[in-house]
Amino acid sequence: MYEEFKRVDQERFKKIFKELISSVTYKKTSFEDRVEEKEDYYIVTEENRRGSHYVHLVPKVIYHKFRGFQIKSPNKEPPHSLLCGRKGQKEIKVACFGVDVKDVIEEYKT
C-alpha cells in the first residue's frame, strides 16, 4: 500500500497482525482509548469507532497518516478489519493500517 514498506516489512507486519488478533481474541479485556508504543509500531485502541471497539496495528513510519485518518474520518471504518468478538453491546474489531492484510483476514474467515 505505502512505498515506505519493503516486502519483508509487509510479511513481518502480517505476522504481528496475526499475533494481535490472537491477543485481542483471547487475552485483551480493556478497550479504552489508548496508544501503546512498541519498537517500530503502535497498538492503538479506540473505544468507539462506528459503535465498535477497534484495535489497530500501525507501523510508526505511517503513524502520521493514521492520525490524519482518525481526525478526518472519525466515523469511517478502516478498509480491512476482522471481527474478533463482542464485549457488551459492541463488536471488537482488529485492523492493520497501511499494510495489505486481506489474505490474513480471509484466512481467519474460513
RADALIN-V546753 format. One record per backbone hydrogen bond with DSSP energy under -1.0 kcal/mol. NH is the residue of the N-H (numbers start at 0). CO is the residue of the C=O. If there is no record, write none. Layout:
BEGIN
nh={NH NH}
co={CO CO}
END
This chain:
BEGIN
nh={4 9 10 11 12 13 14 15 16 17 18 19 20 21 22 23 24 25 26 27 33 35 37 41 42 43 44 45 48 51 52 53 54 55 56 57 59 61 62 65 66 67 68 69 70 71 72 75 81 83 86 89 91 92 93 94 96 104 105 106 107 108 109}
co={1 5 6 7 8 9 10 11 12 13 14 15 16 17 18 19 20 21 22 22 44 42 40 57 35 55 33 53 51 48 90 45 92 43 94 41 39 58 59 61 62 63 64 65 66 67 68 72 93 91 89 86 84 52 81 54 56 100 101 102 103 104 105}
END
